[in-house]
Amino acid sequence: MMSRTTYKKKHPSLYERIYAVVRAIPKGIVMTYGMVARRAGLPNGARQVGYAMRASPGDLPWHRVVAAGRKGWGRISIRDPMIADAQRSLLEGEGVEFSADGEIDLSRFQSQQSSSI
């Protein structure tokens, strides 16, 4: 019989898979919820990624996950203005630039790996 630890290593939970993808996003780069979902093996799981982000551990670079905006653009979707401002500040601190409309040009700030997803 397989031990619980061995089982968890071979079959990570859904949130663990999502968190592994988010931890791999480099500084100065963003991914949309949908991109994270597809990378975690959840082709239609953008909403599930959102739930995981709400429950995320404190050491997760949650600020690098943004909503898809108009084609080729990402945006901050957090409704709480204080947290949205914190996310923007963290991203700007990593060199991510925002348009006058508050959007992120994914052609500039999306990882090359995520663009093929």
C-alpha positions, -999 to +999 in steps of 0.1 A: +000+000+000+013+035-009+019+059+019-001+091+021+031+112+014+040+091-016+005+093-029+005+131-025+038+134-044+025+113-073-010+129-073-008+165-062-041+182-053-057+206-077-046+236-057-011+223-054-009+220-092-021+255-095+003+269-069+032+251-086+024+269-119+021+303-101+053+298-082+071+292-115+060+326-130+092+348-131+093+383-117+081+409-141+059+384-159+021+377-156-002+349-166-040+351-169-062+328-148-069+308-180-032+304-188-025+291-153-054+267-156-042+253-189-007+249-176-021+231-145-040+207-168-074+223-164-083+235-198-115+252-186-105+259-151-099+297-149-126+301-123-110+273-102-077+292-104-095+322-090-108+301-061-073+288-055-058+323-055-083+334-028-071+305-006-034+308-015-006+306+010+012+338+019+044+330+001+027+326-033+033+354-059-004+358-064+000+392-079+014+377-111-020+362-120-043+386-138-076+385-156-078+384-194-089+417-208-094+425-244-075+404-268-038+404-259-042+424-227-045+415-191-060+434-162-064+434-125-098+420-116-098+423-078-127+444-066-113+455-033-095+488-042-068+484-015-058+449-027-061+459-064-037+488-056-014+465-038-013+441-068-006+469-092+022+482-069+038+448-066+037+443-104+050+478-111+078+471-086+088+441-108+088+463-139+053+455-153+038+485-170+002+494-173-016+513-201-036+545-193-066+521-191-049+500-164-042+471-187-011+450-192+002+443-227+006+405-226+029+405-257+054+423-235+048+409-200+036+373-206+062+345-204+071+329-237+061+295-223+026+308-214+021+322-249+021+288-264-006+276-241 
